[in-house]
Amino acid sequence: MSNSDSIEVPLREIAHARTGDKGNRTNISLIAYDARHYELLVEQVTPERVAQQFAYRKPSHVARYLLPKLAAMNFVLDDVLDGGVNDSLNLDMHGKALSFHLLAITVQVPVTTHLQTTKETA
């Protein structure tokens, strides 16, 4: 896809996310608003890209689980919650705000698909 055929958008424009936690591990589900965007999410939102986005939290491992029938994926990030709820002095001990950090990642979306989706939701 050439740059003239695509537009760069933050994930929050084409997907939403939910976060959960257990101990020092967080999981973030990324769900496409429109199933037409699922394949580009699979291509562009990789475990490596997520690890890079969360590098400041120093994850020891990032795993991705694909859920194609839901147009979703789940990321599990190890060792990102400063020891977990009982050990952390972090204001967001549960890591609930981490889903918003994931949604700040930008992806390339075909202009025609983006325009079509924008018109349908307007």
MIDOSE-1310 file (N, C-alpha, C; in nm, 2 decimals, decimal comma, always signed):
residues 122
msns	+0,09/-0,12/+0,00/+0,00/+0,00/+0,00/+0,09/+0,12/+0,00; +0,08/+0,21/-0,10/+0,16/+0,33/-0,11/+0,10/+0,43/-0,01; +0,18/+0,53/+0,02/+0,14/+0,64/+0,11/+0,02/+0,72/+0,05; +0,01/+0,73/-0,08/-0,10/+0,80/-0,14/-0,23/+0,72/-0,13
dsie	-0,22/+0,59/-0,11/-0,34/+0,51/-0,10/-0,38/+0,49/+0,04; -0,30/+0,54/+0,14/-0,34/+0,52/+0,28/-0,32/+0,64/+0,36; -0,38/+0,63/+0,48/-0,37/+0,75/+0,57/-0,33/+0,69/+0,71; -0,25/+0,76/+0,78/-0,21/+0,72/+0,91/-0,30/+0,77/+1,02
vplr	-0,36/+0,67/+1,09/-0,46/+0,71/+1,20/-0,42/+0,64/+1,33; -0,45/+0,70/+1,44/-0,43/+0,63/+1,57/-0,53/+0,51/+1,58; -0,49/+0,41/+1,65/-0,58/+0,29/+1,66/-0,71/+0,33/+1,72; -0,72/+0,43/+1,80/-0,85/+0,46/+1,86/-0,96/+0,50/+1,76
eiah	-0,92/+0,53/+1,64/-1,02/+0,56/+1,53/-1,08/+0,44/+1,47; -1,01/+0,33/+1,48/-1,07/+0,20/+1,42/-1,09/+0,09/+1,51; -1,05/+0,11/+1,64/-1,06/+0,00/+1,74/-1,08/+0,05/+1,88; -1,12/-0,04/+1,96/-1,13/+0,00/+2,11/-1,06/-0,11/+2,18
artg	-1,04/-0,08/+2,31/-0,95/-0,18/+2,39/-1,01/-0,19/+2,53; -0,98/-0,30/+2,59/-1,01/-0,33/+2,73/-0,89/-0,39/+2,80; -0,87/-0,35/+2,93/-0,75/-0,40/+3,00/-0,79/-0,48/+3,12; -0,72/-0,58/+3,15/-0,73/-0,66/+3,28/-0,60/-0,68/+3,33
dkgn	-0,59/-0,73/+3,46/-0,46/-0,76/+3,52/-0,47/-0,88/+3,61; -0,36/-0,94/+3,64/-0,34/-1,04/+3,73/-0,20/-1,04/+3,78; -0,17/-1,00/+3,90/-0,04/-0,99/+3,95/+0,04/-0,89/+3,88; +0,15/-0,92/+3,82/+0,24/-0,83/+3,75/+0,22/-0,84/+3,60
rtni	+0,11/-0,89/+3,56/+0,08/-0,92/+3,42/-0,05/-0,84/+3,38; -0,05/-0,78/+3,26/-0,17/-0,72/+3,21/-0,21/-0,78/+3,08; -0,34/-0,78/+3,05/-0,38/-0,82/+2,92/-0,46/-0,71/+2,86; -0,44/-0,68/+2,73/-0,52/-0,58/+2,67/-0,58/-0,64/+2,54
slia	-0,71/-0,63/+2,54/-0,78/-0,68/+2,42/-0,80/-0,56/+2,33; -0,78/-0,58/+2,20/-0,79/-0,48/+2,10/-0,90/-0,54/+2,00; -1,01/-0,46/+1,99/-1,12/-0,50/+1,91/-1,15/-0,40/+1,80; -1,16/-0,45/+1,68/-1,19/-0,36/+1,56/-1,33/-0,32/+1,57
ydar	-1,36/-0,19/+1,54/-1,50/-0,14/+1,53/-1,56/-0,21/+1,41; -1,49/-0,23/+1,31/-1,54/-0,28/+1,18/-1,45/-0,40/+1,14; -1,51/-0,51/+1,12/-1,43/-0,63/+1,08/-1,34/-0,61/+0,96; -1,37/-0,52/+0,88/-1,29/-0,49/+0,76/-1,15/-0,45/+0,80
hyel	-1,13/-0,40/+0,92/-1,00/-0,35/+0,96/-0,92/-0,46/+1,03; -0,98/-0,57/+1,06/-0,91/-0,68/+1,13/-0,77/-0,72/+1,07; -0,77/-0,74/+0,94/-0,65/-0,79/+0,88/-0,54/-0,69/+0,89; -0,57/-0,56/+0,87/-0,46/-0,46/+0,88/-0,41/-0,45/+1,03
lveq	-0,50/-0,47/+1,12/-0,46/-0,48/+1,26/-0,36/-0,59/+1,29; -0,40/-0,71/+1,23/-0,31/-0,83/+1,25/-0,17/-0,80/+1,19; -0,17/-0,74/+1,07/-0,04/-0,70/+1,00/+0,04/-0,60/+1,07; -0,03/-0,50/+1,13/+0,05/-0,38/+1,18/+0,06/-0,38/+1,33
vtpe	-0,03/-0,44/+1,41/-0,02/-0,44/+1,55/+0,04/-0,57/+1,60; +0,17/-0,58/+1,59/+0,24/-0,71/+1,62/+0,29/-0,70/+1,77; +0,33/-0,82/+1,82/+0,38/-0,82/+1,95/+0,51/-0,73/+1,97; +0,59/-0,73/+1,86/+0,71/-0,64/+1,86/+0,67/-0,50/+1,87
rvaq	+0,57/-0,46/+1,79/+0,52/-0,32/+1,80/+0,46/-0,28/+1,93; +0,39/-0,37/+1,99/+0,33/-0,34/+2,12/+0,45/-0,34/+2,23; +0,54/-0,43/+2,22/+0,66/-0,42/+2,31/+0,73/-0,29/+2,30; +0,74/-0,24/+2,18/+0,81/-0,11/+2,15/+0,73/+0,00/+2,22
qfay	+0,59/+0,00/+2,20/+0,51/+0,10/+2,26/+0,52/+0,11/+2,41; +0,53/-0,01/+2,47/+0,54/-0,02/+2,61/+0,68/-0,04/+2,67; +0,78/+0,00/+2,59/+0,92/-0,02/+2,63/+0,95/+0,05/+2,76; +0,89/+0,16/+2,79/+0,91/+0,23/+2,92/+0,87/+0,15/+3,04
rkps	+0,77/+0,06/+3,02/+0,73/-0,03/+3,13/+0,81/-0,16/+3,14; +0,90/-0,18/+3,04/+1,00/-0,29/+3,04/+0,93/-0,43/+3,05; +0,84/-0,46/+2,96/+0,78/-0,59/+2,96/+0,89/-0,70/+2,93; +0,88/-0,80/+3,01/+0,98/-0,91/+2,99/+0,93/-1,00/+2,87
hvar	+0,80/-1,00/+2,84/+0,75/-1,08/+2,73/+0,61/-1,02/+2,68; +0,59/-1,02/+2,55/+0,46/-0,98/+2,50/+0,41/-1,09/+2,41; +0,29/-1,14/+2,44/+0,23/-1,25/+2,36/+0,10/-1,19/+2,30; +0,07/-1,24/+2,17/-0,05/-1,19/+2,11/-0,13/-1,32/+2,07
yllp	-0,26/-1,31/+2,10/-0,36/-1,42/+2,07/-0,46/-1,36/+1,98; -0,48/-1,42/+1,86/-0,57/-1,37/+1,76/-0,71/-1,43/+1,78; -0,81/-1,35/+1,76/-0,95/-1,39/+1,78/-1,03/-1,35/+1,65; -1,00/-1,41/+1,54/-1,06/-1,36/+1,41/-1,21/-1,36/+1,40
klaa	-1,28/-1,45/+1,47/-1,42/-1,45/+1,46/-1,48/-1,33/+1,54; -1,40/-1,27/+1,62/-1,44/-1,15/+1,70/-1,38/-1,02/+1,64; -1,30/-1,04/+1,54/-1,22/-0,92/+1,48/-1,14/-0,86/+1,60; -1,08/-0,94/+1,68/-1,01/-0,89/+1,80/-0,88/-0,97/+1,82
mnfv	-0,80/-0,92/+1,91/-0,68/-0,99/+1,95/-0,65/-0,95/+2,10; -0,58/-1,03/+2,16/-0,55/-1,01/+2,30/-0,40/-1,01/+2,32; -0,35/-0,91/+2,39/-0,20/-0,90/+2,42/-0,18/-0,93/+2,57; -0,09/-1,01/+2,60/-0,05/-1,03/+2,74/+0,09/-0,98/+2,76
lddv	+0,11/-0,88/+2,85/+0,24/-0,82/+2,87/+0,28/-0,86/+3,02; +0,40/-0,92/+3,03/+0,45/-0,97/+3,15/+0,54/-0,86/+3,22; +0,53/-0,85/+3,35/+0,62/-0,76/+3,43/+0,60/-0,62/+3,40; +0,48/-0,57/+3,38/+0,46/-0,43/+3,35/+0,39/-0,35/+3,45
ldgg	+0,35/-0,41/+3,56/+0,27/-0,34/+3,66/+0,34/-0,31/+3,79; +0,47/-0,29/+3,78/+0,55/-0,26/+3,90/+0,53/-0,35/+4,02; +0,52/-0,48/+3,99/+0,51/-0,58/+4,09/+0,36/-0,63/+4,12; +0,27/-0,55/+4,06/+0,13/-0,59/+4,08/+0,06/-0,49/+4,18
vnds	-0,07/-0,51/+4,20/-0,15/-0,42/+4,28/-0,10/-0,41/+4,42; -0,06/-0,52/+4,49/-0,02/-0,51/+4,63/+0,12/-0,45/+4,65; +0,20/-0,45/+4,54/+0,34/-0,41/+4,56/+0,36/-0,27/+4,49; +0,28/-0,22/+4,41/+0,30/-0,10/+4,33/+0,26/+0,03/+4,40
lnld	+0,34/+0,13/+4,39/+0,31/+0,26/+4,44/+0,25/+0,35/+4,32; +0,24/+0,28/+4,20/+0,18/+0,35/+4,08/+0,04/+0,39/+4,11; +0,00/+0,51/+4,06/-0,14/+0,56/+4,07/-0,24/+0,46/+4,00; -0,19/+0,40/+3,89/-0,28/+0,31/+3,81/-0,23/+0,17/+3,84
mhgk	-0,24/+0,12/+3,96/-0,19/-0,01/+4,00/-0,24/-0,13/+3,91; -0,36/-0,12/+3,87/-0,42/-0,22/+3,79/-0,39/-0,21/+3,64; -0,33/-0,10/+3,60/-0,29/-0,08/+3,46/-0,41/-0,06/+3,37; -0,52/-0,01/+3,42/-0,64/+0,01/+3,34/-0,62/+0,12/+3,23
alsf	-0,53/+0,21/+3,25/-0,51/+0,32/+3,15/-0,42/+0,27/+3,04; -0,36/+0,15/+3,05/-0,27/+0,10/+2,95/-0,34/+0,08/+2,82; -0,47/+0,05/+2,82/-0,54/+0,03/+2,69/-0,53/+0,16/+2,61; -0,54/+0,28/+2,68/-0,53/+0,41/+2,61/-0,40/+0,43/+2,54
hlla	-0,29/+0,38/+2,61/-0,16/+0,39/+2,56/-0,15/+0,30/+2,43; -0,21/+0,18/+2,43/-0,21/+0,10/+2,31/-0,28/+0,17/+2,20; -0,39/+0,23/+2,23/-0,47/+0,30/+2,12/-0,40/+0,42/+2,06; -0,29/+0,46/+2,12/-0,22/+0,57/+2,06/-0,13/+0,53/+1,94
itvq	-0,10/+0,40/+1,93/-0,02/+0,35/+1,82/-0,09/+0,39/+1,69; -0,01/+0,43/+1,59/-0,07/+0,46/+1,46/-0,06/+0,35/+1,36; -0,16/+0,34/+1,27/-0,16/+0,24/+1,17/-0,19/+0,30/+1,03; -0,15/+0,24/+0,93/-0,19/+0,28/+0,79/-0,32/+0,22/+0,75
vpvt	-0,41/+0,30/+0,71/-0,55/+0,25/+0,67/-0,57/+0,29/+0,53; -0,62/+0,20/+0,44/-0,65/+0,25/+0,30/-0,75/+0,37/+0,31; -0,72/+0,47/+0,23/-0,81/+0,59/+0,23/-0,95/+0,55/+0,20; -0,98/+0,47/+0,10/-1,12/+0,44/+0,07/-1,19/+0,37/+0,18
thlq	-1,12/+0,28/+0,25/-1,19/+0,21/+0,36/-1,21/+0,31/+0,48; -1,12/+0,39/+0,50/-1,13/+0,49/+0,61/-1,25/+0,59/+0,58; -1,25/+0,64/+0,46/-1,36/+0,73/+0,42/-1,50/+0,66/+0,43; -1,50/+0,54/+0,38/-1,63/+0,46/+0,39/-1,67/+0,44/+0,53
ttke	-1,58/+0,40/+0,62/-1,61/+0,38/+0,76/-1,66/+0,51/+0,83; -1,59/+0,62/+0,79/-1,62/+0,75/+0,85/-1,76/+0,79/+0,81; -1,80/+0,77/+0,69/-1,94/+0,80/+0,64/-2,04/+0,72/+0,71; -2,01/+0,59/+0,73/-2,11/+0,50/+0,79/-2,13/+0,54/+0,94
ta	-2,03/+0,59/+1,00/-2,05/+0,62/+1,15/-2,10/+0,76/+1,17; -2,10/+0,84/+1,07/-2,14/+0,99/+1,08/-2,29/+1,00/+1,10
